[in-house]
Amino acid sequence: MADRLSISTFTIEVDGRPTIVFKAKKYAEAEGICEDEALRAKLRRLKSGQVPICSDNATIVVRLAHPDEAALYSQAAGASPSTDDVVLVYLIELDDPQD
C-alpha cells in the first residue's frame, strides 16, 4: 500500500510546452524517462499541427504535473488496461501518424 501512495504524476515539457504526462515512483525514475533517447527520437518523428514536436536541439525537462495535467492523465490512463509499463499521455493533439 505504501508503494501505491508514493507514485507521483510528472509532466515532460518540450521547449517549455507541456507535452507528456505519466506516473513514476521517484523523481529519478521520471528523469530517466525524460532523458531516454528513444523517447526523444519518437518526439522528433511525431507532429502536432504539421510541426515536429521536438527539434534536435529542443530542451526537454521533467517536473511534477499540475493538477489539471494529473486529472487529464487519470482520465486517459483510466481507459488503458493496467500494466507495469509506463503509460504516456500526450497533452497536445498529435497529427495522424500515418501522414
C-alpha positions in Angstrom: 0.0 0.0 0.0 2.9 2.4 0.7 4.2 1.9 -2.8 0.8 3.0 -4.2 0.9 6.2 -2.2 4.4 7.1 -3.4 3.5 7.2 -7.1 3.5 10.8 -8.5 2.4 12.3 -11.8 5.0 14.0 -13.9 5.0 16.2 -17.0 7.6 16.4 -19.7 7.9 19.8 -21.2 9.5 20.3 -24.7 10.8 23.8 -25.1 8.5 24.9 -22.2 5.4 23.3 -23.7 3.7 20.6 -21.5 3.7 17.6 -23.8 3.5 14.3 -22.0 2.2 13.3 -18.6 3.0 10.0 -16.8 3.4 8.4 -13.4 6.6 7.3 -11.7 7.6 6.3 -8.2 10.6 8.6 -7.9 11.8 11.8 -9.5 14.9 10.0 -10.6 12.8 7.5 -12.5 10.9 10.3 -14.1 14.2 12.0 -15.1 15.3 8.7 -16.7 12.2 8.5 -18.8 12.7 12.2 -19.8 16.3 11.5 -20.8 15.6 8.4 -22.8 17.0 8.7 -26.3 14.2 6.5 -27.8 11.6 8.9 -26.4 13.4 11.9 -27.9 13.6 10.2 -31.2 9.9 9.4 -31.1 9.1 13.0 -30.3 11.2 14.1 -33.3 9.1 11.9 -35.6 5.7 12.9 -34.2 4.0 16.1 -35.3 1.4 18.4 -34.0 -0.1 20.9 -36.4 2.2 19.6 -39.1 5.2 20.7 -36.9 7.6 18.2 -35.3 7.0 18.1 -31.5 10.7 18.1 -30.8 13.7 19.5 -32.7 17.2 18.1 -32.4 18.2 21.0 -30.0 14.9 21.1 -28.0 15.1 21.5 -24.3 13.3 18.6 -22.6 12.6 18.8 -18.8 10.5 16.9 -16.3 8.6 18.4 -13.4 5.7 17.4 -11.2 2.4 17.6 -13.1 0.0 20.5 -12.4 -3.4 19.3 -11.0 -5.1 19.8 -14.4 -2.4 17.7 -16.1 -2.7 14.9 -13.5 -6.5 14.9 -14.0 -6.1 14.5 -17.8 -3.7 11.6 -17.1 -6.1 9.9 -14.8 -8.9 10.3 -17.3 -6.9 9.0 -20.2 -4.9 6.3 -18.4 -8.1 5.0 -16.7 -9.2 3.7 -20.1 -5.9 1.9 -20.6 -5.5 -1.7 -19.4 -3.5 -1.9 -16.2 0.2 -2.9 -16.9 3.5 -2.5 -15.2 4.6 -0.4 -18.2 4.8 3.4 -18.0 1.7 4.9 -19.7 2.5 8.1 -21.6 -0.4 10.5 -22.1 0.1 13.3 -24.6 -1.2 16.7 -23.6 -1.1 18.0 -27.1 -3.0 17.0 -30.2 -1.0 14.7 -32.4 -1.3 14.6 -36.2 -2.2 11.3 -37.7 0.9 9.1 -37.5 0.0 7.7 -41.0 0.7 11.0 -42.6 
